[in-house]
Amino acid sequence: MPYYLGIDTSNYTTSAALYSPEKGVVHKKKLLPVKKGECGLRQSDAVFHHVQQLPGIIEELFSEFEGEITAIGVSSVPRDAENSYMPCFTVGLSTARILSKTLKVPLYTFSHQSGHIAAAVFSAGCTGLLGERFLAFHVSGGTTEAVIAEPHPERVISETIAAKTLDLNAGQLIDRVGVMLGLDFPCGRELEQLALKHTAKLPRIRATLKDSDCCMSGIENICRKAYENGASKEETAALCLEYVEKTIEEMCLSLLKKFGDIPVVFAGGVMSDAIIKEKLSKKINAYFALPEFSADNAAGTAFLCSIMHKNNKGDQ
């Protein structure tokens, strides 16, 4: 029985996954530690923490594993674009290279963004989309982009940016507002729980778009001003998520007018927010990653590895 190992060392999470076409995915991940009151990590710190955490993650993943690894997939760059690079991905790539040589199995490299999109289509049960053209949103702490995803003979899928943030990423906005409210980084889950407690009507929300691109820095200022003027933590949290949802919604509707009625997939950690997902689902017919496959993880990379290996070798 073939098993495929996926490794991803992003700016927020250390993760590894085993995928079997017969048994599915087992994945392990661990957030990188961030000091109280801070909103992220320097790349040098991220690299250090990945070096410390990845051996334990892989050891835990293999603790009950009985079988042989067929091939290894790893996230080597943030996205499929020229000069796309972040030092944190070198930790996963170097580990994958060592394992590939030691185990004498093929190594396939993918972008972190491709892994997110693959994890979404896998967990949403729409893997057939990988054989066609579709619109994919990757919304996280490090990225807020909409891409046109298409089949690619060497990488399974390729992505071309269709729209993006012009300033803050959605996850950055959520974390900045969350830290302002005294929450622990990353703040998404706690901010969502606060927002769910707010039941009063919010003021009318308008997204700031330039063509299909978005601007989010103004939302941080709106939330800060509201909180300083007496809004509760619950109301401020709800206001932040309402703005994020409205922004993603208007970006998507704008792009569908431009590219036609093509399938839509939502991926990335921000899209695991139940409030955002519920509201978007009422307005847009789309596929969403399951929450456990939304945040940074290597499951999508392991799944892509299985497809790439099958395409190259004819193996199942």
N, C-alpha and C positions, 0 to 999 in steps of 0.2 A: 504494500500500500504506500503510495507516494505521500510525502509530507514536505511542505514548503515553509522555510523559515523567513520571516520578515523582521526587519530591524528599522527603527526610526528614532532619531535623536534630535528632536526639534528644540526650539528655544524655550519650551515650557515643560516637556514631558520626555522621559526615557521609556521606550516601549519595545516589546518584541512579541511576535505572534507565530503560532504554528497553524498552518492551514492544510486540511486534507479534503479533497473533493467528496469523500465519503463521510467524514465525521465533522466537517465544518471547521470553525476557528476556535482556538484557545489563545487568549492574549493577556499579557501582563504589562502593567505600566505603573509609573511612579512620577508624580510631579516633582519638578526641581524645586528645592527649598528657596523661599524668598523671605527676607526679613520683614517683620511687621512694619506696616506703613509705607512699604515700597511697592512700586507698580511693575516690577519686572527685574530682569537680570542683564548684566553686561555679558557679551559673548564669551569673554574669558572665564567668567564664573560659570556660565552654562556648560562650557567644555569641561571644566573641572568636575562639576557635579555629574555629568554624564559618565566620565571616566570612573567615578566612584560608584555609580548606580547600575550601569549596564551589566557588569558581571553578575551581580545579585539577581537582576531581572531574568537573565538567561538561565542562571542556575535554578531559579524558581520555576521557570517555564519547562525545563527539562527534568524536573524532579520526579515526575510521574510519567515521563515519555518513554514509550517502548516502540522503537521503529528506526528507520533510517531517513536521513534528510536527502531529498532528491535534488533540491536547488535552493539557493538563497537569494532573496531580494532585499534591497536596502534603499532608503531615501538618501540620495547623495547631494541634492540641491533643493532649494525652496520651490522653484517652478521651472517649467520648460521654457527657458528664455536665455538668450546670450548673456554671459557674465552674471548669471544668477548664482549666488554663493553666500553661504553663512558658515562660519567656523564650526558651529555645533554639530553639523552633519558629518564632519570628518571623523568624529568618534565612532559613529555607527558604521561608516564606510570602512574605516581601518579594521574594525572588529570583523565585519563581514568578509573582508579580504582574507584575513587570517583563517577564519573558519572555512572559507571556500577552498583554500589551499590545503588545509589540514584534512578536511573531509573529502577532498577531490571531487567537488560538485560544482556545477556552474554558478556564476554570480551574475545577477541582473540588477542594474541600477535604474531607479525611477526618481521622479521629483516628489517632494513632500505633498505638493498639491494634487498630483495624480493619485497618490495613496489615499488622500482624503476623499476624492471623488469616487474611487473604486470601493472604499469602505461604505460609502453611502449607497451606491447601486447594489452592492452585495447585500447589505443589511435590509434594504428596502425591497429586495426580491425583484429587481429590474435589471439584471445583468445583461439582458439583451440590448440595452441601450449602448453598451460598449461597441456595438457593431454599427452604430448610426450617429448622426449629428444631434447634439442636444445642448441645452443651456445649463450650465452648472454654476452655482454660487458657492464660493469658499469664504466663509465668514468666521473669523477667529480673532485672537489677540494680535497675530502678526500679519493678517491678510484680510482685506475686504475687497473681493473681486468677483466679477461675473465673467465667465469664460465660455467660449464656444468649444465644446469638446468633440473630437472626431477620431475615428479609428486611425491608428498609426502602425505600420508594419514592424517597427523596431521598438516601440515603447507601449504598445497596446492602444493607448490613447494619447492625443496631443491636445494642448489647450492654447487658445488664442484669446487674449484679454479683450472683452467686449465693453466692460465698464469697471470702474474702480473708485476707491475713495481718493479724494484729493488732499486729505489731511489725516485725521485720526482713523484708525481701524475701529470697527464696532466693538471688538473685545477690549481694546485699549480704553475706549470710552466707558464701557461697563466697569472696568477695573478702576479707572480714575474716580468715577462716581462712587463706587463701592468703598474704596479706600477713604474717600472724603467722609463717608458715613461710618467709618470705623470697622469695616469688614476686612476679613483676611483675603489676601491675594492667592489664587485668582478668585474673583468676587462673584462670578456668574451665578453660582448655585444659591449663595446667601442673598444676593440681590433679588433673585427670582422669588425666594421665600418671603422676603419683605414685601415685594410688589403684590403678591397674592393676597396679602392682608388688607390692601387698599381697595375699598369698594365704591368710593365716591367717584363721580364723573370727573374726568380730566379735561383741561382746556383743549380746544381744537389744535390738532397737531398738523404742522406742515413741514414736509421734508425739504431740504435744500439740495437741488440737483442742478448740474450744469450739463446739458444734453442728458446722457444717462449716467454720468459720474455723480458721486455724492460728496457732500461736505458734512463732517460731523463735529468739528471742533466747536461750533456754535452751540451744539447740544450740551456739551459739558458746561459752558457758561450759563445756559438757561437753567440747568439742574442746580448748579452752585448758587445762582441767584435765588432760585425758589427756596432752597434749603436755608439760606441765610435770612430770607424774609419770613421764615416761620413754617414752611412746609415740613411735614413729618418725614421721618426716614422712609416710611412705607410709601407716602405719596411721591417722594423724590425718586425712589426706586421704580415705581410704576411709570412715572413720567419718562425716565431714561429708556426703559424697555419699549414704551409706546413709540418714542421717537425712532428707535432702532428698527422696530417692525415697520413703521410707516416708510422709512427710508428704503429698506430692502424691497418692500412692496412696490413702491413707485419706480425704483430702478428696474425691477423685473417687468412690470407692465410696459415701461418704455422700451425695453429690449425686445419684448414679444411683438410690439408694433414694428420694430425695425427688422427682426429676423423671421417673423412669421410664427405660426402656431407649432413650435417645436417642443419636445419634452423638457421639463425643468427639474433639476435636482438641487437640493440644498444640503451642503456639507459644512463641516467645521464646528468647533466647539460652541459658538454662539447659537447655532441652530438647534442645539439640544434644549434650549429654553422652551418650556411648555407654553408660556404665554405667547411668545413670538410665533411658535409653530401653529398654535390654535388659530390665531388671527390670520396668518398667511394662508392656512388651509381653507379658510372660508372664502378667500378671494382669488386664489391661484391653484389650479390643478397641478400638483407637483409631487415629487417623491422626496421623502425626508429620511436621512440616516437615523437609525435607532440611536437613542442617547448614548449607549455604551460605544457606538461606532462614530459618534460625532466628534468627540474630543480627540486630540492627537493620539494616534495609535498605529501600530505596524500591521494591523489586520488587512488593510487595503493593499499594502505593499506585498504581503505574502500571497494575497489573491492574485495580484498582477503577475507575480513571479510564476504562479502555476500556469497562467495563460501564456506567458512568454515562453516558458519552457516547453509547453505543449506545441506551440507554434514552431519552435526551433527544432524540437526532437521528435515530435509526433507521439510523445508520451501522454498518458492520461493522468 
